[in-house]
Amino acid sequence: MTIRFDGRVAIVTGAGNGLGRAHALGLAGRGAKVVVNDFGVARDGSGGSLTPAEAVVEQIRKAGGVAMADGADVSNFAQVWAMVECATKAWGSVDLLCANAGILRDKSFAKMEIADFAKVIDVHLTGTFYCCKAVWDGMRERQYGRIVITTSSAGLFGNFGQANYGAAKTGMLGLMNVLAEEGRKHNIHVNAISPTAATRMTEELLPPQALALMKPESITPAVEYLLSENAPTRTIMGAGAGSFAVIKIIETEGVNLPESDWTPDAIAAHFAEISDMSKARALQGAFEQTQKYVGQAAARAGVKL
């Protein structure tokens, strides 16, 4: 079955260059009407121009697609709200959101200024929240929505010099988890993409032969799948250079200790067993962890719950 987006309206943020541009072109090529959002800033968030977004819109239109340019700053909720209102007024709805916009202000933690941390959090984490918030009520009313947020291996696995970026990108997973849970009964699916590609953000980090393999277009199929009608929800997909994977946050089965062993010494003595990954699994919600721990304690105490 061919995945199509005919009749759907999509917003792609940060769509003037790199990944966002590839996502906007891909969605438009499969029938979506696309709001090409880009504040037109430099990699560190300075400046501002609508020219990159307008160039992508022109490319979409020349290919027979439908698109509009928007220069909303995702860290400004009034501008994000106005963008969603404009799309809804023009096309009737916003069905799909790809929250992709971002900036970099990389420095080692020792040298990182407070403003560098705050601005990256503001654009990536708060900006993603603003975009989701602005489309949420409409998606609930129409009982349909697909949202993809953009996380990163810098937060999932760590990367030197990116305390601000890594914190923001991993914070977005908490947002995804909760929105997926709250959106489920309204047919709103919320997923995350963890991409690696040759973009303005990576061009100085990798050799040319590696960059040649990492086209932004190699990420877009995963985004399109996660925005499709039959997409999963609460899924993190990794993608890059034509490789696709699913990333899970898992917890070991753990060990319940008697109250007499509620000491750091006992934890040290049992740590190999506590950290045994053989029965580790991804929990489906916060309360599942609580239920597991209480169940283990009840079994030890011989208490029937």
ABEGO torsion letter per residue (X at the ends): XBBBABGBBBBBBGAABEAAAAAAAAAAAAGBBBBBBBAGBBAAGBEEBAAAAAAAAAAAAAAGBBBBBBABBAABAAAAAAAAAAAAAAAGBBABBBBABBBBBBBBAAABBAAAAAAAAAAAAAAAAAAAAAAAAAAAAAGBBBBBBBBBAAAAAEBBGAAAAAAAAAAAAAAAAAAAAAAAAAGBBBBBBBBBBBBAAAAAABBAAAAAABBAAAAAAAAAAAABAABBBGBBBBBEGGBBBBBBBBBBAEBBBBAAABBAAAAAAAAAAAABAAABBBBAEAAAAAAAAAAAAAAAAGBBX
